Amino acid sequence: MTTSSRAGHPCHPTPAGAARAPAPLRAWAVGTLVLALAGCATGPRNDPLEPYNRGMAQFNQAVDNAVLKPVAQAYTDLTPAVARTGVSNFFANLGDAWSFVNNVLQLRAEAALNSLVRFNVNTVFGIGGLFDVASEMGIDRAKQDFGLTLARWGVPTGPYLVLPILGPSTVRDTLALPVDWQGNLLGQVTPVSARNSLYGLRAVDTRASLLRAGEVLDAAALDKYSFTRDVYLRLREQRSEPPGPGQYDENDDNSGMLPPEPDH
């Protein structure tokens, strides 16, 4: 197994020429920035593929700088905040339906009920999920995916793996991706052109939600690759544990989110 050197650890400056990891297309980065910065003392991670991962992270960063980040910035500048919130709510509502299935598979009765109620309430009373009525009613989100379902039943995480464009993952989570894509209601949209347009909108919306987190990372003297890896693995480990009563929000993608940027 390849072990990162002291200079490559997120608590130490990045050595000259080190690869920079991508601003990943996952909202977990926003909610865990403060936690990760405060908890830099981490042990060796399961990263035997580090040379490949760093190269892919550098490729993803180049794509992000050239395409994803500029598009997300334009989306943020041109789209009113209320519209962006509606878009985020819409995709989160579709995710609640798939979370219901995974919570059932994991035998988490209360979480499954919350997911089902959230989806029905927001679909009916939130105009297709554009408004998050369920949160206003105090119904917590219990977000789950098939990778976490596999974890629930003892499937090991496997090595850390950086995917093209998609960013941080593990071998287990990568194998679960096709099931997640098929299980999410977005994957059932027809025609294909409409489905692809929604996938594109979701990617832009997710990247836009990470703009402020990216600014914090850019301003910090960190090895972004090690930082991103450790945050991802830590969060996935936390989310594989059964939440206690009233703790579902800690696993929500929006928990701990930095204050939204002023609307232009």
Residue pairs with C-beta under 8 A, 6 or more apart in sequence:
1 44
1 46
1 47
1 48
2 47
2 48
2 49
2 50
2 51
3 44
3 47
4 44
4 45
4 47
4 50
4 223
4 226
6 12
7 13
7 14
7 15
7 223
8 14
8 15
8 18
8 223
8 225
8 226
9 40
9 42
9 223
9 226
10 36
10 40
10 42
10 222
10 223
10 226
10 227
10 230
11 40
11 41
12 223
13 221
13 222
13 223
14 20
14 221
14 222
14 223
14 224
15 223
18 54
18 223
18 225
19 54
19 55
19 57
19 58
19 61
19 225
20 57
20 58
20 61
20 224
20 225
21 54
21 57
21 60
21 61
21 162
21 167
21 168
21 224
21 225
21 227
21 228
21 229
22 57
22 60
22 61
22 63
22 64
22 162
22 167
22 228
23 29
23 61
23 64
23 68
23 69
23 207
23 210
23 213
23 214
23 217
24 60
24 166
24 167
24 168
24 210
24 228
24 232
25 68
25 165
25 166
25 167
25 203
25 206
25 207
25 210
26 167
26 168
26 206
26 232
26 253
27 206
27 209
27 210
27 253
27 254
27 257
28 231
28 232
28 235
28 253
29 210
29 213
29 228
29 231
30 209
30 210
30 212
30 213
30 253
30 254
30 256
30 257
30 258
31 252
31 253
31 254
31 255
31 256
31 257
32 231
32 234
32 235
32 256
33 213
33 216
33 217
33 231
33 258
34 256
35 231
35 234
35 256
36 227
36 230
36 231
36 234
37 220
39 234
42 230
42 234
45 160
45 229
45 230
45 233
46 157
46 158
46 159
46 160
46 170
46 233
47 53
47 159
47 160
47 229
48 159
49 159
49 160
49 161
52 162
53 160
53 161
53 162
53 225
53 229
54 225
56 162
56 163
56 164
57 162
57 167
57 224
57 225
57 228
59 164
60 162
60 164
60 165
60 167
63 165
64 207
68 203
68 204
68 207
69 207
69 211
69 214
71 204
71 207
72 204
72 207
72 208
72 210
72 211
73 208
73 211
75 84
75 204
75 205
75 208
76 84
76 208
76 211
76 261
76 264
77 264
80 263
81 260
81 263
84 205
84 208
86 130
86 131
87 201
87 205
88 205
88 209
89 122
89 126
89 129
89 130
89 131
89 132
90 128
90 129
90 130
91 186
91 202
91 205
92 129
92 132
92 141
92 253
93 118
93 119
93 122
93 123
93 126
93 128
93 129
93 132
94 129
94 184
94 185
94 186
95 143
95 184
96 115
96 118
96 119
96 122
96 141
96 143
97 115
97 119
97 184
97 185
98 144
98 145
98 180
98 183
98 184
98 185
99 111
99 115
99 141
99 142
99 143
99 144
99 145
100 112
100 115
100 116
100 119
101 183
102 144
102 145
102 146
102 148
102 149
102 183
103 111
103 112
103 115
103 142
103 144
104 112
105 149
105 152
106 144
106 148
106 149
106 152
106 153
108 142
108 144
108 242
110 142
111 142
111 144
111 243
111 248
112 142
114 139
114 140
114 141
114 142
114 248
115 141
115 142
115 144
117 134
117 139
118 134
118 139
118 141
121 133
121 134
121 137
121 139
122 129
122 131
122 132
122 133
122 134
123 129
125 131
125 133
126 132
126 133
126 134
135 141
140 246
140 248
140 249
140 252
141 248
141 249
141 251
141 252
142 243
142 248
142 251
143 239
143 251
143 252
143 253
144 239
145 173
145 176
145 180
146 176
146 179
146 180
146 183
147 170
147 172
147 173
147 176
147 177
147 180
147 236
148 236
148 239
148 240
149 176
150 172
150 175
150 176
151 157
151 172
151 236
151 240
152 240
155 172
156 172
157 170
157 171
157 172
157 173
157 233
157 236
157 237
158 170
158 171
158 172
159 170
159 171
160 168
160 169
160 170
160 229
160 232
160 233
161 169
161 170
161 171
161 174
162 168
162 169
163 169
163 174
166 177
167 228
168 228
168 229
168 232
169 177
169 232
170 233
170 236
173 236
181 187
186 195
186 198
186 199
186 202
187 195
189 195
189 198
209 257
211 261
212 258
212 261
213 258
216 258
217 224
217 227
238 250
238 251
239 251
243 250
243 251
249 255
